């Protein structure tokens, strides 16, 4: 498979709340923000999408449970490599991210701090050592 671009989509309870959260955390405005989908460009060819749980539920319900039944349960991790972990930590605090695990040097060679977004998705902010 040859990928042309990638987008990772998080299912969120409140699109407006999550849009404000990620705008503050990422320090940028979305490239798309319409009812049913918000997108942030993370890098060339890589986007983070935010889709309301109610929207995706219309597509997947039946074979899969409604996404809201997993609210607050860690369902994914966004591992974001940053240039300056202290600056990224301040951004997470401004966005009111919930601290999950304090910054520490990890055995795989990165210094990482873990947060949770308003829907319980885990956000790892990592700086290479």
N, C-alpha and C positions, 0 to 999 in steps of 0.2 A: 504494500500500500504506500502510495506517495501522497503525503499530506500537502495541501496548498496553504492552509491556514488552520488555526485551531481556536475554538471557543469553549470555555468551561462555563457551565451555567449552574448557578445555585438557585434552588427553589426557596423562596422567601415568603414569610407571612404578610409583610407589609412592604410593597415595592418602594414607596416614597421614603420610608424610614431607612431601608437598606441602601437606597441611592444616596441619601444624605450621609450615612455612615461611611460608605466606600469612597465618596467624594472627599471626605475629610481624611480618611486613612491614606488614600492613594495620592492626595494632593492634586487632583485633576477632576475635571467635569466629564460626564459621560459623553461618548460620541453618538449615542442613540439613547433617547429617553422618551418612550411612547407608552401608552397604556398596554401592559402585558410584557414589556421587555425594556431593560436598561442594559447598555453595553459600555464597558470601559476598555480602551485600548491599553494593554499592559506593555506590549512591545510590537514591533512590526509583525503582523500575521498572527497575533495572539490577543484574544479578548476575554474578558470576564463578563459574563451575562448574569443578570438578576431577573428571574421570572417568578411571578406570583404562583404560590402553590395551587390556587384555584384554576389557573390557566393550564398548568401541566396536568392537573388531575383529570381534566376533560379528555386528555389524550391517553393517559396510562391507567386510569381507574378501571377496575375489573380484574385484569391479570395482576395488578400491583396495588398495594394499599395507598390510600390518600397520603400525600406527603406530610400533611399536618399531624399525622399520627406519630411521626418521629420528631416533632418539634422539641428542640433542646437536646436531642440525642446526637452526639457527634457523627456526622454522616460523611464528612470529607475533611481534607486538610488542604489549605492553600499554603504552599511553601514558597515564600517570596524572598528571593535574594536581594539584599539591599546594600548600598554602599556604606551607610552609616547607621548602625543598629540603634544608637542613642537617638538620632533624629527620627528614625522610624518608630521607636518607642514613644516619643513625645507625640507623634501623629496618632498613634493608637490610643493614647490617653486622651487626646483632644476629641477623638471620635467616640470616646466612652466605651472602648472595647473592654471586655472582662478579662483580667489577667488570669491565665490558667497555670502557667509555670514560668518563673522568673528567668531572666537571661542567664545563660550558663554556657560554658564551653562544652560542646558535645563530643563524644568519642569518634564521630565521623568527620571532625575537623571544622565544624561551623560553630559559631556562637549564636544561639537561638533563644528567642523568647516566644512563648506561646500565649495567644489570646483567643477569645471567642467573640464572634460577631453577634448581633441581636437575635439570630436564629440558632445559635449554638454551633455554627460551622467553625472549625478550628483554623486559626491563622497563625502560621509560624513565620516570624520575621528573622531572617538569618543573614549573618555576615560571615564571609569566608575568613579564616584566620591565617 
